[in-house]
Amino acid sequence: MATSPFIPGFKLILASQSARRATLLTQAGFPFVVRPSEIPEFRAPDETAFEYVKRLAIQKASAIGIAPDEGILAADTTVVLMDGKTELILEKPADSTEAIAMIGALAGRVHSVLTGICFRWQDQQWVHVEETKVEFSPLSAKEILEYVASGEPFDKAGGYGIQGLASRFIPRIEGCYFNVVGLPVHQVHRLFTLAGVLA
């Protein structure tokens, strides 16, 4: 059994049902227990995408009661596409029509993936927002329809998974790959270090 990187007695709570975030934490060697929080995800008027993911991460981390020996990690990821000076936030598509529109809008353009993370422990919190720029290649209507028909877009912000079939559409990224998957693991490790929970 792998040795925990945490100080003795510390327990990490992950406030998310995301299988991708759970996998990334496990791969990085951080043991945890899932205790999801339910927070309405609505963007406030005049709220930037950066402020939006930061607020949701903080609210998710604050929505769950924790014991003195528990720390809680929460995150929120969104995809942002610029339309002139307007930020278009692309959440998880509700149906095939939305998914087709999202992938069509991303095709041939560069967009940003923003993830807000919040770690709470002993009445303190540490917060970070990570940005990764992702380039999509131009796509034909046939490619878009086939991708949406695969079912991959439907539980993912922006309607795609970089770690799956959509990898063939992405020639380059600028920034953290794991952030696009759903959790900037290096920054999570940094927050744990700042909080003093690593042995």
VOGU-3710 file (C-alpha; in Angstrom, 3 decimals, decimal comma):
1> matspfipgf> 0,000/0,000/0,000  1,372/3,413/-0,975  2,401/5,771/1,802  0,148/8,808/2,176  1,886/12,113/1,371  -0,227/13,871/4,000  0,643/14,641/7,617  -0,521/11,963/10,099  -4,254/12,037/10,767  -5,125/14,352/7,875
11> klilasqsar> -8,012/13,312/5,611  -8,727/14,837/2,204  -12,334/15,296/1,074  -13,032/15,782/-2,641  -16,192/17,856/-3,132  -16,820/16,502/-6,619  -18,404/13,519/-8,342  -16,106/13,949/-11,347  -14,489/10,648/-12,245  -11,757/12,547/-14,081
21> ratlltqagf> -10,787/14,602/-11,024  -10,810/11,467/-8,876  -8,541/9,684/-11,358  -6,090/12,592/-11,509  -5,828/12,799/-7,709  -5,343/9,038/-7,460  -2,645/9,060/-10,136  -0,847/11,826/-8,234  -0,861/9,701/-5,068  -3,358/11,708/-3,006
31> pfvvrpseip> -5,804/9,506/-1,040  -9,257/11,029/-0,568  -12,932/10,448/0,150  -15,630/11,797/-2,180  -18,246/14,022/-0,559  -19,887/15,976/-3,400  -21,478/19,373/-2,887  -24,515/20,596/-4,793  -24,198/24,256/-5,758  -26,353/25,936/-8,444
41> efrapdetaf> -24,029/26,850/-11,310  -25,331/30,137/-12,635  -23,130/32,993/-13,780  -23,936/36,256/-12,039  -24,581/39,410/-14,097  -21,326/41,072/-15,203  -19,295/38,233/-13,666  -16,212/37,301/-15,688  -15,433/33,659/-16,411  -12,414/33,936/-14,082
51> eyvkrlaiqk> -14,602/35,270/-11,246  -17,265/32,642/-12,011  -15,066/29,544/-11,608  -13,330/31,067/-8,576  -16,658/31,793/-6,846  -18,083/28,347/-7,582  -14,981/26,582/-6,273  -15,165/28,596/-3,039  -18,904/27,980/-2,667  -18,498/24,248/-3,296
61> asaigiapde> -15,746/24,027/-0,695  -17,804/26,009/1,812  -21,019/24,022/1,342  -19,818/20,915/3,157  -19,161/20,548/6,852  -15,791/19,055/7,717  -14,222/17,649/10,869  -11,080/19,253/12,372  -8,850/16,599/10,780  -10,415/16,993/7,320
71> gilaadttvv> -9,466/19,302/4,461  -11,754/19,825/1,496  -10,837/20,324/-2,145  -13,368/21,752/-4,599  -13,059/22,758/-8,234  -15,036/24,145/-11,123  -14,017/24,039/-14,780  -15,448/25,967/-17,694  -14,573/26,603/-21,328  -14,423/30,208/-22,532
81> lmdgktelil> -14,570/31,331/-26,148  -14,145/34,985/-27,047  -16,694/36,509/-29,412  -15,144/39,892/-29,986  -14,903/41,294/-26,465  -17,684/39,059/-25,147  -16,889/35,933/-23,152  -18,978/32,945/-24,186  -19,008/30,351/-21,406  -19,525/26,838/-22,720
91> ekpadsteai> -20,868/24,539/-20,023  -21,839/20,877/-20,464  -24,130/20,541/-23,515  -27,719/19,616/-22,693  -28,358/17,743/-25,936  -26,937/16,898/-29,370  -27,970/20,238/-30,849  -26,008/22,142/-28,203  -23,026/19,811/-28,545  -22,915/20,271/-32,321
101> amigalagrv> -23,080/24,054/-31,914  -20,300/24,037/-29,288  -17,879/21,916/-31,296  -18,673/23,962/-34,402  -17,878/27,165/-32,517  -14,574/25,776/-31,183  -13,415/24,364/-34,541  -10,524/26,286/-36,080  -10,150/28,582/-33,069  -8,299/28,958/-29,776
111> hsvltgicfr> -10,266/28,948/-26,525  -9,449/28,980/-22,814  -10,144/26,363/-20,170  -10,435/27,866/-16,696  -10,474/25,824/-13,497  -11,028/27,384/-10,114  -9,734/25,334/-7,175  -10,302/25,946/-3,479  -8,744/24,058/-0,573  -10,174/24,587/2,929
121> wqdqqwvhve> -8,560/23,408/6,140  -8,754/24,618/9,738  -10,857/27,702/8,953  -8,510/28,862/6,200  -8,776/28,606/2,444  -6,374/28,702/-0,474  -7,684/29,556/-3,933  -6,254/29,470/-7,449  -7,590/29,832/-11,002  -5,672/28,028/-13,745
131> etkvefspls> -5,961/28,915/-17,448  -4,957/26,730/-20,388  -5,333/27,819/-23,997  -6,473/25,089/-26,390  -6,357/25,181/-30,183  -8,893/23,214/-32,227  -8,231/22,336/-35,854  -10,891/23,143/-38,465  -13,546/20,401/-38,586  -15,942/19,256/-41,262
141> akeileyvas> -19,649/18,880/-40,533  -19,184/15,113/-40,819  -16,416/15,094/-38,202  -18,529/17,154/-35,805  -21,584/14,925/-36,205  -19,542/11,750/-35,758  -17,891/13,105/-32,638  -21,192/14,133/-31,056  -22,680/10,731/-31,972  -19,897/9,082/-29,929
151> gepfdkaggy> -21,529/10,415/-26,761  -18,267/11,824/-25,437  -19,340/15,511/-25,271  -22,242/15,207/-22,868  -20,656/15,320/-19,414  -17,859/17,715/-20,256  -17,530/21,498/-20,193  -17,227/22,761/-23,744  -18,559/19,486/-25,089  -15,244/17,686/-25,552
161> giqglasrfi> -12,696/15,534/-23,748  -9,054/16,213/-24,573  -8,119/12,814/-23,131  -10,529/10,999/-25,457  -11,609/11,079/-29,081  -11,257/14,861/-29,266  -7,483/14,504/-28,916  -7,317/14,099/-32,689  -8,713/17,637/-33,128  -6,232/19,448/-30,854
171> priegcyfnv> -2,839/20,290/-32,406  -1,516/22,247/-29,431  -2,227/23,670/-26,025  -0,557/26,393/-23,985  -0,485/25,592/-20,292  -1,441/22,662/-18,080  -2,870/19,607/-19,852  -4,409/18,240/-16,649  -6,322/21,485/-16,227  -8,159/20,719/-19,470
181> vglpvhqvhr> -8,959/17,231/-18,190  -10,494/18,851/-15,101  -7,926/19,481/-12,372  -4,566/21,323/-12,446  -2,756/18,782/-10,286  0,445/20,820/-9,894  -1,536/23,733/-8,461  -3,443/21,398/-6,127  -0,090/20,139/-4,839  1,038/23,748/-4,405
191> lftlagvla> -2,040/24,605/-2,314  -1,487/21,519/-0,151  2,109/22,685/0,363  1,028/26,221/1,292  -1,532/24,833/3,737  1,085/22,621/5,391  -0,819/19,343/5,025  1,982/17,459/3,264  4,322/15,391/5,425
//
